[in-house]
Amino acid sequence: MPNCICNPSAMLGPVMALFVCLFILAVPAGAVTGDVTGGRINPLPIAIAPFLAGQGGEEAAGTITSVISNNLARSGYFNPLPPESFIEQ
């Protein structure tokens, strides 16, 4: 079994291969260009019906409805409609 520490010519091949790979990766293939014309997303209007609860769960139902509505609004993708604008009440 050859000892690579004492034989520098045995390391020449792998070192040269490493340098060739690094050179190929370092040479840019070409400039990539692009235009960004807008970054505005129009939020989708969404109706979130209030949860119905019975036997003292009205407060929890209202909390769940407001949490869902606030989370969707904060995402930026949705615009929760006010409950007054619903067709059916």
Secondary structure in CASP SS format (residue, H / E / C, confidence):
PFRMAT SS
TARGET T0000
AUTHOR 0000-0000-0000
METHOD secondary structure of the structure
MODEL  1
M C 1.00
P C 1.00
N C 1.00
C C 1.00
I C 1.00
C C 1.00
N C 1.00
P H 1.00
S H 1.00
A H 1.00
M H 1.00
L H 1.00
G H 1.00
P H 1.00
V H 1.00
M H 1.00
A H 1.00
L H 1.00
F H 1.00
V H 1.00
C H 1.00
L H 1.00
F H 1.00
I H 1.00
L H 1.00
A H 1.00
V C 1.00
P C 1.00
A C 1.00
G C 1.00
A C 1.00
V C 1.00
T C 1.00
G C 1.00
D C 1.00
V C 1.00
T C 1.00
G C 1.00
G C 1.00
R C 1.00
I C 1.00
N C 1.00
P C 1.00
L E 1.00
P E 1.00
I E 1.00
A C 1.00
I C 1.00
A C 1.00
P C 1.00
F C 1.00
L C 1.00
A C 1.00
G C 1.00
Q C 1.00
G C 1.00
G C 1.00
E H 1.00
E H 1.00
A H 1.00
A H 1.00
G H 1.00
T H 1.00
I H 1.00
T H 1.00
S H 1.00
V H 1.00
I H 1.00
S H 1.00
N H 1.00
N H 1.00
L H 1.00
A H 1.00
R H 1.00
S H 1.00
G C 1.00
Y C 1.00
F E 1.00
N E 1.00
P E 1.00
L C 1.00
P C 1.00
P H 1.00
E H 1.00
S H 1.00
F C 1.00
I C 1.00
E C 1.00
Q C 1.00
END
